[in-house]
C-alpha cells in the first residue's frame, strides 16, 4: 500500500516538473518574440539594420530587458 502512494507521489512530482518546464518554455518563446518586435521597431526607426555594430547589440539587449519587464508586469 505504501509503495503505491510513493509511486503516485513520484508520478505527480514528475508531472508538476513537466508542467513547469512547459510554462518556462512558453515564457522564453514569448520573451523572444516580444524582444524581436521591439528591436525591429527600434531598428527600423533608426534604420541601422544593415550590419552588426555595438549600437545594434545595445538595442537588442535593451529590447530583451524591456520585453522581460513588460512580461513580468503582465504576469503579476
HTML snippet that shows the backbone in 3Dmol.js (N, CA, C, O; Angstrom):
<script src="https://3Dmol.org/build/3Dmol-min.js"></script>
<div id="view" style="width:600px;height:400px;position:relative"></div>
<script>
const pdb = `
ATOM      1  N   UNK A   1       0.829  -1.198   0.000  1.00  0.00           N
ATOM      2  CA  UNK A   1       0.000   0.000   0.000  1.00  0.00           C
ATOM      3  C   UNK A   1       0.873   1.260   0.000  1.00  0.00           C
ATOM      4  O   UNK A   1       0.625   2.196  -0.761  1.00  0.00           O
ATOM      5  N   UNK A   2       1.887   1.273   0.855  1.00  0.00           N
ATOM      6  CA  UNK A   2       2.774   2.430   0.923  1.00  0.00           C
ATOM      7  C   UNK A   2       3.560   2.638  -0.355  1.00  0.00           C
ATOM      8  O   UNK A   2       3.853   3.770  -0.740  1.00  0.00           O
ATOM      9  N   UNK A   3       3.903   1.528  -1.016  1.00  0.00           N
ATOM     10  CA  UNK A   3       4.635   1.617  -2.275  1.00  0.00           C
ATOM     11  C   UNK A   3       3.790   2.289  -3.352  1.00  0.00           C
ATOM     12  O   UNK A   3       4.318   3.042  -4.171  1.00  0.00           O
ATOM     13  N   UNK A   4       2.498   2.030  -3.360  1.00  0.00           N
ATOM     14  CA  UNK A   4       1.600   2.628  -4.347  1.00  0.00           C
ATOM     15  C   UNK A   4       1.515   4.141  -4.133  1.00  0.00           C
ATOM     16  O   UNK A   4       1.558   4.905  -5.097  1.00  0.00           O
ATOM     17  N   UNK A   5       1.397   4.575  -2.880  1.00  0.00           N
ATOM     18  CA  UNK A   5       1.343   6.013  -2.585  1.00  0.00           C
ATOM     19  C   UNK A   5       2.646   6.681  -2.999  1.00  0.00           C
ATOM     20  O   UNK A   5       2.648   7.793  -3.526  1.00  0.00           O
ATOM     21  N   UNK A   6       3.751   5.991  -2.755  1.00  0.00           N
ATOM     22  CA  UNK A   6       5.053   6.536  -3.114  1.00  0.00           C
ATOM     23  C   UNK A   6       5.152   6.683  -4.639  1.00  0.00           C
ATOM     24  O   UNK A   6       5.634   7.703  -5.130  1.00  0.00           O
ATOM     25  N   UNK A   7       4.704   5.679  -5.382  1.00  0.00           N
ATOM     26  CA  UNK A   7       4.739   5.715  -6.849  1.00  0.00           C
ATOM     27  C   UNK A   7       3.851   6.834  -7.386  1.00  0.00           C
ATOM     28  O   UNK A   7       4.224   7.531  -8.330  1.00  0.00           O
ATOM     29  N   UNK A   8       2.695   7.001  -6.791  1.00  0.00           N
ATOM     30  CA  UNK A   8       1.782   8.072  -7.208  1.00  0.00           C
ATOM     31  C   UNK A   8       2.406   9.433  -6.931  1.00  0.00           C
ATOM     32  O   UNK A   8       2.311  10.340  -7.758  1.00  0.00           O
ATOM     33  N   UNK A   9       3.042   9.581  -5.773  1.00  0.00           N
ATOM     34  CA  UNK A   9       3.690  10.851  -5.427  1.00  0.00           C
ATOM     35  C   UNK A   9       4.814  11.172  -6.403  1.00  0.00           C
ATOM     36  O   UNK A   9       4.961  12.319  -6.824  1.00  0.00           O
ATOM     37  N   UNK A  10       5.604  10.174  -6.764  1.00  0.00           N
ATOM     38  CA  UNK A  10       6.691  10.379  -7.730  1.00  0.00           C
ATOM     39  C   UNK A  10       6.122  10.790  -9.083  1.00  0.00           C
ATOM     40  O   UNK A  10       6.653  11.689  -9.736  1.00  0.00           O
ATOM     41  N   UNK A  11       5.055  10.139  -9.500  1.00  0.00           N
ATOM     42  CA  UNK A  11       4.413  10.466 -10.780  1.00  0.00           C
ATOM     43  C   UNK A  11       3.856  11.885 -10.774  1.00  0.00           C
ATOM     44  O   UNK A  11       4.008  12.611 -11.756  1.00  0.00           O
ATOM     45  N   UNK A  12       3.221  12.285  -9.693  1.00  0.00           N
ATOM     46  CA  UNK A  12       2.686  13.648  -9.584  1.00  0.00           C
ATOM     47  C   UNK A  12       3.806  14.677  -9.606  1.00  0.00           C
ATOM     48  O   UNK A  12       3.670  15.732 -10.227  1.00  0.00           O
ATOM     49  N   UNK A  13       4.910  14.379  -8.935  1.00  0.00           N
ATOM     50  CA  UNK A  13       6.045  15.290  -8.925  1.00  0.00           C
ATOM     51  C   UNK A  13       6.624  15.436 -10.333  1.00  0.00           C
ATOM     52  O   UNK A  13       6.952  16.545 -10.754  1.00  0.00           O
ATOM     53  N   UNK A  14       6.750  14.337 -11.054  1.00  0.00           N
ATOM     54  CA  UNK A  14       7.257  14.384 -12.425  1.00  0.00           C
ATOM     55  C   UNK A  14       6.328  15.200 -13.317  1.00  0.00           C
ATOM     56  O   UNK A  14       6.789  15.975 -14.155  1.00  0.00           O
ATOM     57  N   UNK A  15       5.027  15.028 -13.138  1.00  0.00           N
ATOM     58  CA  UNK A  15       4.051  15.780 -13.927  1.00  0.00           C
ATOM     59  C   UNK A  15       4.151  17.282 -13.625  1.00  0.00           C
ATOM     60  O   UNK A  15       4.079  18.108 -14.534  1.00  0.00           O
ATOM     61  N   UNK A  16       4.317  17.625 -12.351  1.00  0.00           N
ATOM     62  CA  UNK A  16       4.444  19.036 -11.967  1.00  0.00           C
ATOM     63  C   UNK A  16       5.710  19.651 -12.568  1.00  0.00           C
ATOM     64  O   UNK A  16       5.695  20.797 -13.017  1.00  0.00           O
ATOM     65  N   UNK A  17       6.793  18.893 -12.574  1.00  0.00           N
ATOM     66  CA  UNK A  17       8.042  19.398 -13.159  1.00  0.00           C
ATOM     67  C   UNK A  17       7.882  19.605 -14.661  1.00  0.00           C
ATOM     68  O   UNK A  17       8.386  20.586 -15.207  1.00  0.00           O
ATOM     69  N   UNK A  18       7.189  18.696 -15.326  1.00  0.00           N
ATOM     70  CA  UNK A  18       6.957  18.826 -16.763  1.00  0.00           C
ATOM     71  C   UNK A  18       6.080  20.048 -17.054  1.00  0.00           C
ATOM     72  O   UNK A  18       6.323  20.765 -18.024  1.00  0.00           O
ATOM     73  N   UNK A  19       5.068  20.286 -16.222  1.00  0.00           N
ATOM     74  CA  UNK A  19       4.213  21.464 -16.390  1.00  0.00           C
ATOM     75  C   UNK A  19       5.025  22.742 -16.224  1.00  0.00           C
ATOM     76  O   UNK A  19       4.844  23.691 -16.986  1.00  0.00           O
ATOM     77  N   UNK A  20       5.916  22.777 -15.239  1.00  0.00           N
ATOM     78  CA  UNK A  20       6.748  23.959 -15.004  1.00  0.00           C
ATOM     79  C   UNK A  20       7.682  24.195 -16.192  1.00  0.00           C
ATOM     80  O   UNK A  20       7.896  25.339 -16.594  1.00  0.00           O
ATOM     81  N   UNK A  21       8.239  23.119 -16.756  1.00  0.00           N
ATOM     82  CA  UNK A  21       9.104  23.248 -17.922  1.00  0.00           C
ATOM     83  C   UNK A  21       8.327  23.825 -19.095  1.00  0.00           C
ATOM     84  O   UNK A  21       8.848  24.657 -19.836  1.00  0.00           O
ATOM     85  N   UNK A  22       7.084  23.390 -19.268  1.00  0.00           N
ATOM     86  CA  UNK A  22       6.239  23.894 -20.349  1.00  0.00           C
ATOM     87  C   UNK A  22       5.988  25.393 -20.175  1.00  0.00           C
ATOM     88  O   UNK A  22       6.047  26.149 -21.145  1.00  0.00           O
ATOM     89  N   UNK A  23       5.713  25.818 -18.958  1.00  0.00           N
ATOM     90  CA  UNK A  23       5.487  27.243 -18.677  1.00  0.00           C
ATOM     91  C   UNK A  23       6.754  28.038 -18.965  1.00  0.00           C
ATOM     92  O   UNK A  23       6.691  29.115 -19.557  1.00  0.00           O
ATOM     93  N   UNK A  24       7.905  27.513 -18.550  1.00  0.00           N
ATOM     94  CA  UNK A  24       9.174  28.194 -18.785  1.00  0.00           C
ATOM     95  C   UNK A  24       9.458  28.308 -20.274  1.00  0.00           C
ATOM     96  O   UNK A  24       9.898  29.358 -20.743  1.00  0.00           O
ATOM     97  N   UNK A  25       9.208  27.234 -21.025  1.00  0.00           N
ATOM     98  CA  UNK A  25       9.414  27.267 -22.471  1.00  0.00           C
ATOM     99  C   UNK A  25       8.508  28.299 -23.122  1.00  0.00           C
ATOM    100  O   UNK A  25       8.945  29.042 -24.001  1.00  0.00           O
ATOM    101  N   UNK A  26       7.253  28.353 -22.702  1.00  0.00           N
ATOM    102  CA  UNK A  26       6.323  29.339 -23.266  1.00  0.00           C
ATOM    103  C   UNK A  26       6.765  30.747 -22.927  1.00  0.00           C
ATOM    104  O   UNK A  26       6.702  31.633 -23.779  1.00  0.00           O
ATOM    105  N   UNK A  27       7.216  30.975 -21.685  1.00  0.00           N
ATOM    106  CA  UNK A  27       7.676  32.299 -21.272  1.00  0.00           C
ATOM    107  C   UNK A  27       8.878  32.717 -22.105  1.00  0.00           C
ATOM    108  O   UNK A  27       8.958  33.857 -22.561  1.00  0.00           O
ATOM    109  N   UNK A  28       9.808  31.799 -22.303  1.00  0.00           N
ATOM    110  CA  UNK A  28      11.009  32.106 -23.072  1.00  0.00           C
ATOM    111  C   UNK A  28      10.673  32.450 -24.514  1.00  0.00           C
ATOM    112  O   UNK A  28      11.197  33.424 -25.054  1.00  0.00           O
ATOM    113  N   UNK A  29       9.810  31.670 -25.141  1.00  0.00           N
ATOM    114  CA  UNK A  29       9.460  31.954 -26.532  1.00  0.00           C
ATOM    115  C   UNK A  29       8.681  33.264 -26.651  1.00  0.00           C
ATOM    116  O   UNK A  29       8.857  34.007 -27.616  1.00  0.00           O
ATOM    117  N   UNK A  30       7.834  33.544 -25.683  1.00  0.00           N
ATOM    118  CA  UNK A  30       7.103  34.818 -25.683  1.00  0.00           C
ATOM    119  C   UNK A  30       8.071  35.984 -25.532  1.00  0.00           C
ATOM    120  O   UNK A  30       7.927  37.007 -26.200  1.00  0.00           O
ATOM    121  N   UNK A  31       9.057  35.826 -24.653  1.00  0.00           N
ATOM    122  CA  UNK A  31      10.063  36.872 -24.445  1.00  0.00           C
ATOM    123  C   UNK A  31      10.851  37.124 -25.720  1.00  0.00           C
ATOM    124  O   UNK A  31      11.104  38.277 -26.073  1.00  0.00           O
ATOM    125  N   UNK A  32      11.240  36.073 -26.411  1.00  0.00           N
ATOM    126  CA  UNK A  32      11.997  36.215 -27.659  1.00  0.00           C
ATOM    127  C   UNK A  32      11.169  36.935 -28.707  1.00  0.00           C
ATOM    128  O   UNK A  32      11.680  37.819 -29.394  1.00  0.00           O
ATOM    129  N   UNK A  33       9.916  36.579 -28.842  1.00  0.00           N
ATOM    130  CA  UNK A  33       9.051  37.231 -29.832  1.00  0.00           C
ATOM    131  C   UNK A  33       8.871  38.708 -29.499  1.00  0.00           C
ATOM    132  O   UNK A  33       8.993  39.567 -30.372  1.00  0.00           O
ATOM    133  N   UNK A  34       8.581  38.998 -28.233  1.00  0.00           N
ATOM    134  CA  UNK A  34       8.378  40.395 -27.832  1.00  0.00           C
ATOM    135  C   UNK A  34       9.647  41.220 -28.041  1.00  0.00           C
ATOM    136  O   UNK A  34       9.588  42.335 -28.560  1.00  0.00           O
ATOM    137  N   UNK A  35      10.788  40.673 -27.638  1.00  0.00           N
ATOM    138  CA  UNK A  35      12.052  41.399 -27.809  1.00  0.00           C
ATOM    139  C   UNK A  35      12.357  41.612 -29.289  1.00  0.00           C
ATOM    140  O   UNK A  35      12.873  42.663 -29.668  1.00  0.00           O
ATOM    141  N   UNK A  36      12.045  40.636 -30.117  1.00  0.00           N
ATOM    142  CA  UNK A  36      12.285  40.777 -31.551  1.00  0.00           C
ATOM    143  C   UNK A  36      11.439  41.885 -32.156  1.00  0.00           C
ATOM    144  O   UNK A  36      11.919  42.663 -32.980  1.00  0.00           O
ATOM    145  N   UNK A  37      10.197  41.951 -31.750  1.00  0.00           N
ATOM    146  CA  UNK A  37       9.310  43.002 -32.259  1.00  0.00           C
ATOM    147  C   UNK A  37       9.800  44.373 -31.807  1.00  0.00           C
ATOM    148  O   UNK A  37       9.870  45.306 -32.607  1.00  0.00           O
ATOM    149  N   UNK A  38      10.138  44.494 -30.527  1.00  0.00           N
ATOM    150  CA  UNK A  38      10.628  45.775 -30.007  1.00  0.00           C
ATOM    151  C   UNK A  38      11.901  46.188 -30.737  1.00  0.00           C
ATOM    152  O   UNK A  38      12.031  47.335 -31.164  1.00  0.00           O
ATOM    153  N   UNK A  39      12.835  45.256 -30.879  1.00  0.00           N
ATOM    154  CA  UNK A  39      14.100  45.571 -31.558  1.00  0.00           C
ATOM    155  C   UNK A  39      13.855  45.963 -33.018  1.00  0.00           C
ATOM    156  O   UNK A  39      14.470  46.904 -33.520  1.00  0.00           O
ATOM    157  N   UNK A  40      12.959  45.244 -33.700  1.00  0.00           N
ATOM    158  CA  UNK A  40      12.684  45.557 -35.100  1.00  0.00           C
ATOM    159  C   UNK A  40      12.114  46.959 -35.257  1.00  0.00           C
ATOM    160  O   UNK A  40      12.502  47.694 -36.165  1.00  0.00           O
ATOM    161  N   UNK A  41      11.199  47.326 -34.377  1.00  0.00           N
ATOM    162  CA  UNK A  41      10.604  48.669 -34.452  1.00  0.00           C
ATOM    163  C   UNK A  41      11.672  49.728 -34.186  1.00  0.00           C
ATOM    164  O   UNK A  41      11.755  50.725 -34.904  1.00  0.00           O
ATOM    165  N   UNK A  42      12.479  49.512 -33.165  1.00  0.00           N
ATOM    166  CA  UNK A  42      13.515  50.496 -32.833  1.00  0.00           C
ATOM    167  C   UNK A  42      14.570  50.595 -33.931  1.00  0.00           C
ATOM    168  O   UNK A  42      15.029  51.690 -34.254  1.00  0.00           O
ATOM    169  N   UNK A  43      14.950  49.469 -34.498  1.00  0.00           N
ATOM    170  CA  UNK A  43      15.971  49.484 -35.546  1.00  0.00           C
ATOM    171  C   UNK A  43      15.443  50.072 -36.847  1.00  0.00           C
ATOM    172  O   UNK A  43      16.173  50.757 -37.564  1.00  0.00           O
ATOM    173  N   UNK A  44      14.185  49.809 -37.151  1.00  0.00           N
ATOM    174  CA  UNK A  44      13.586  50.393 -38.360  1.00  0.00           C
ATOM    175  C   UNK A  44      13.527  51.910 -38.226  1.00  0.00           C
ATOM    176  O   UNK A  44      13.771  52.639 -39.187  1.00  0.00           O
ATOM    177  N   UNK A  45      13.204  52.369 -37.036  1.00  0.00           N
ATOM    178  CA  UNK A  45      13.142  53.818 -36.813  1.00  0.00           C
ATOM    179  C   UNK A  45      14.528  54.446 -36.990  1.00  0.00           C
ATOM    180  O   UNK A  45      14.650  55.546 -37.530  1.00  0.00           O
ATOM    181  N   UNK A  46      15.555  53.753 -36.540  1.00  0.00           N
ATOM    182  CA  UNK A  46      16.918  54.275 -36.663  1.00  0.00           C
ATOM    183  C   UNK A  46      17.553  53.870 -37.996  1.00  0.00           C
ATOM    184  O   UNK A  46      18.591  54.412 -38.377  1.00  0.00           O
ATOM    185  N   UNK A  47      16.946  52.936 -38.693  1.00  0.00           N
ATOM    186  CA  UNK A  47      17.429  52.396 -39.960  1.00  0.00           C
ATOM    187  C   UNK A  47      18.886  51.949 -39.845  1.00  0.00           C
ATOM    188  O   UNK A  47      19.728  52.299 -40.672  1.00  0.00           O
ATOM    189  N   UNK A  48      19.160  51.169 -38.799  1.00  0.00           N
ATOM    190  CA  UNK A  48      20.514  50.666 -38.563  1.00  0.00           C
ATOM    191  C   UNK A  48      20.525  49.144 -38.529  1.00  0.00           C
ATOM    192  O   UNK A  48      21.030  48.552 -37.576  1.00  0.00           O
ATOM    193  N   UNK A  49      19.985  48.517 -39.537  1.00  0.00           N
ATOM    194  CA  UNK A  49      19.931  47.061 -39.525  1.00  0.00           C
ATOM    195  C   UNK A  49      20.781  46.441 -40.625  1.00  0.00           C
ATOM    196  O   UNK A  49      20.639  45.256 -40.925  1.00  0.00           O
ATOM    197  N   UNK A  50      21.655  47.224 -41.225  1.00  0.00           N
ATOM    198  CA  UNK A  50      22.424  46.714 -42.352  1.00  0.00           C
ATOM    199  C   UNK A  50      23.604  45.836 -41.933  1.00  0.00           C
ATOM    200  O   UNK A  50      23.966  44.914 -42.664  1.00  0.00           O
ATOM    201  N   UNK A  51      24.217  46.104 -40.765  1.00  0.00           N
ATOM    202  CA  UNK A  51      25.373  45.313 -40.341  1.00  0.00           C
ATOM    203  C   UNK A  51      25.485  45.313 -38.823  1.00  0.00           C
ATOM    204  O   UNK A  51      24.987  46.223 -38.160  1.00  0.00           O
ATOM    205  N   UNK A  52      26.138  44.298 -38.274  1.00  0.00           N
ATOM    206  CA  UNK A  52      26.322  44.238 -36.812  1.00  0.00           C
ATOM    207  C   UNK A  52      27.155  45.423 -36.304  1.00  0.00           C
ATOM    208  O   UNK A  52      28.112  45.852 -36.949  1.00  0.00           O
ATOM    209  N   UNK A  53      26.774  45.929 -35.155  1.00  0.00           N
ATOM    210  CA  UNK A  53      27.502  47.045 -34.550  1.00  0.00           C
ATOM    211  C   UNK A  53      27.234  47.050 -33.052  1.00  0.00           C
ATOM    212  O   UNK A  53      26.301  46.393 -32.591  1.00  0.00           O
ATOM    213  N   UNK A  54      28.038  47.783 -32.286  1.00  0.00           N
ATOM    214  CA  UNK A  54      27.764  47.892 -30.851  1.00  0.00           C
ATOM    215  C   UNK A  54      26.387  48.493 -30.568  1.00  0.00           C
ATOM    216  O   UNK A  54      25.724  48.103 -29.607  1.00  0.00           O
ATOM    217  N   UNK A  55      25.962  49.434 -31.395  1.00  0.00           N
ATOM    218  CA  UNK A  55      24.632  50.033 -31.220  1.00  0.00           C
ATOM    219  C   UNK A  55      23.538  48.987 -31.429  1.00  0.00           C
ATOM    220  O   UNK A  55      22.568  48.941 -30.673  1.00  0.00           O
ATOM    221  N   UNK A  56      23.693  48.154 -32.447  1.00  0.00           N
ATOM    222  CA  UNK A  56      22.729  47.086 -32.709  1.00  0.00           C
ATOM    223  C   UNK A  56      22.651  46.136 -31.509  1.00  0.00           C
ATOM    224  O   UNK A  56      21.563  45.773 -31.062  1.00  0.00           O
ATOM    225  N   UNK A  57      23.803  45.747 -31.004  1.00  0.00           N
ATOM    226  CA  UNK A  57      23.847  44.860 -29.839  1.00  0.00           C
ATOM    227  C   UNK A  57      23.171  45.512 -28.638  1.00  0.00           C
ATOM    228  O   UNK A  57      22.446  44.849 -27.896  1.00  0.00           O
ATOM    229  N   UNK A  58      23.402  46.784 -28.448  1.00  0.00           N
ATOM    230  CA  UNK A  58      22.794  47.514 -27.334  1.00  0.00           C
ATOM    231  C   UNK A  58      21.276  47.592 -27.478  1.00  0.00           C
ATOM    232  O   UNK A  58      20.549  47.407 -26.502  1.00  0.00           O
ATOM    233  N   UNK A  59      20.803  47.861 -28.673  1.00  0.00           N
ATOM    234  CA  UNK A  59      19.355  47.954 -28.907  1.00  0.00           C
ATOM    235  C   UNK A  59      18.698  46.604 -28.642  1.00  0.00           C
ATOM    236  O   UNK A  59      17.625  46.539 -28.041  1.00  0.00           O
ATOM    237  N   UNK A  60      19.336  45.535 -29.087  1.00  0.00           N
ATOM    238  CA  UNK A  60      18.774  44.200 -28.853  1.00  0.00           C
ATOM    239  C   UNK A  60      18.744  43.892 -27.361  1.00  0.00           C
ATOM    240  O   UNK A  60      17.741  43.386 -26.856  1.00  0.00           O
ATOM    241  N   UNK A  61      19.828  44.189 -26.650  1.00  0.00           N
ATOM    242  CA  UNK A  61      19.871  43.945 -25.202  1.00  0.00           C
ATOM    243  C   UNK A  61      18.807  44.770 -24.474  1.00  0.00           C
ATOM    244  O   UNK A  61      18.135  44.262 -23.577  1.00  0.00           O
ATOM    245  N   UNK A  62      18.657  46.016 -24.851  1.00  0.00           N
ATOM    246  CA  UNK A  62      17.626  46.863 -24.251  1.00  0.00           C
ATOM    247  C   UNK A  62      16.226  46.321 -24.550  1.00  0.00           C
ATOM    248  O   UNK A  62      15.345  46.361 -23.691  1.00  0.00           O
ATOM    249  N   UNK A  63      16.030  45.821 -25.755  1.00  0.00           N
ATOM    250  CA  UNK A  63      14.730  45.274 -26.143  1.00  0.00           C
ATOM    251  C   UNK A  63      14.378  44.032 -25.339  1.00  0.00           C
ATOM    252  O   UNK A  63      13.228  43.842 -24.943  1.00  0.00           O
ATOM    253  N   UNK A  64      15.380  43.187 -25.102  1.00  0.00           N
ATOM    254  CA  UNK A  64      15.153  41.996 -24.268  1.00  0.00           C
ATOM    255  C   UNK A  64      14.769  42.425 -22.854  1.00  0.00           C
ATOM    256  O   UNK A  64      13.834  41.876 -22.270  1.00  0.00           O
ATOM    257  N   UNK A  65      15.480  43.393 -22.310  1.00  0.00           N
ATOM    258  CA  UNK A  65      15.153  43.888 -20.966  1.00  0.00           C
ATOM    259  C   UNK A  65      13.756  44.482 -20.902  1.00  0.00           C
ATOM    260  O   UNK A  65      13.019  44.236 -19.948  1.00  0.00           O
ATOM    261  N   UNK A  66      13.390  45.259 -21.906  1.00  0.00           N
ATOM    262  CA  UNK A  66      12.061  45.864 -21.938  1.00  0.00           C
ATOM    263  C   UNK A  66      10.981  44.792 -22.071  1.00  0.00           C
ATOM    264  O   UNK A  66       9.958  44.854 -21.390  1.00  0.00           O
ATOM    265  N   UNK A  67      11.205  43.819 -22.937  1.00  0.00           N
ATOM    266  CA  UNK A  67      10.230  42.731 -23.105  1.00  0.00           C
ATOM    267  C   UNK A  67      10.077  41.951 -21.802  1.00  0.00           C
ATOM    268  O   UNK A  67       8.962  41.596 -21.419  1.00  0.00           O
ATOM    269  N   UNK A  68      11.186  41.685 -21.122  1.00  0.00           N
ATOM    270  CA  UNK A  68      11.133  40.964 -19.849  1.00  0.00           C
ATOM    271  C   UNK A  68      10.345  41.773 -18.803  1.00  0.00           C
ATOM    272  O   UNK A  68       9.535  41.215 -18.063  1.00  0.00           O
ATOM    273  N   UNK A  69      10.589  43.077 -18.749  1.00  0.00           N
ATOM    274  CA  UNK A  69       9.862  43.929 -17.797  1.00  0.00           C
ATOM    275  C   UNK A  69       8.363  43.933 -18.083  1.00  0.00           C
ATOM    276  O   UNK A  69       7.547  43.858 -17.165  1.00  0.00           O
ATOM    277  N   UNK A  70       8.014  44.021 -19.352  1.00  0.00           N
ATOM    278  CA  UNK A  70       6.600  44.000 -19.743  1.00  0.00           C
ATOM    279  C   UNK A  70       5.956  42.675 -19.357  1.00  0.00           C
ATOM    280  O   UNK A  70       4.869  42.657 -18.781  1.00  0.00           O
ATOM    281  N   UNK A  71       6.614  41.577 -19.666  1.00  0.00           N
ATOM    282  CA  UNK A  71       6.054  40.266 -19.332  1.00  0.00           C
ATOM    283  C   UNK A  71       5.956  40.048 -17.835  1.00  0.00           C
ATOM    284  O   UNK A  71       5.010  39.415 -17.368  1.00  0.00           O
ATOM    285  N   UNK A  72       6.922  40.564 -17.064  1.00  0.00           N
ATOM    286  CA  UNK A  72       6.858  40.473 -15.611  1.00  0.00           C
ATOM    287  C   UNK A  72       5.630  41.224 -15.078  1.00  0.00           C
ATOM    288  O   UNK A  72       4.921  40.727 -14.203  1.00  0.00           O
ATOM    289  N   UNK A  73       5.392  42.419 -15.613  1.00  0.00           N
ATOM    290  CA  UNK A  73       4.226  43.212 -15.190  1.00  0.00           C
ATOM    291  C   UNK A  73       2.922  42.510 -15.541  1.00  0.00           C
ATOM    292  O   UNK A  73       1.992  42.465 -14.736  1.00  0.00           O
ATOM    293  N   UNK A  74       2.866  41.969 -16.740  1.00  0.00           N
ATOM    294  CA  UNK A  74       1.641  41.306 -17.213  1.00  0.00           C
ATOM    295  C   UNK A  74       1.366  40.046 -16.416  1.00  0.00           C
ATOM    296  O   UNK A  74       0.209  39.737 -16.130  1.00  0.00           O
ATOM    297  N   UNK A  75       2.405  39.315 -16.053  1.00  0.00           N
ATOM    298  CA  UNK A  75       2.215  38.038 -15.378  1.00  0.00           C
ATOM    299  C   UNK A  75       1.881  38.194 -13.892  1.00  0.00           C
ATOM    300  O   UNK A  75       1.569  37.197 -13.240  1.00  0.00           O
ATOM    301  N   UNK A  76       1.933  39.364 -13.355  1.00  0.00           N
ATOM    302  CA  UNK A  76       1.594  39.579 -11.931  1.00  0.00           C
ATOM    303  C   UNK A  76       0.131  39.663 -11.705  1.00  0.00           C
ATOM    304  O   UNK A  76      -0.309  39.841 -10.569  1.00  0.00           O
TER     305      UNK A  76
END
`;
const viewer = $3Dmol.createViewer("view");
viewer.addModel(pdb, "pdb");
viewer.setStyle({}, {cartoon: {color: "spectrum"}});
viewer.zoomTo();
viewer.render();
</script>
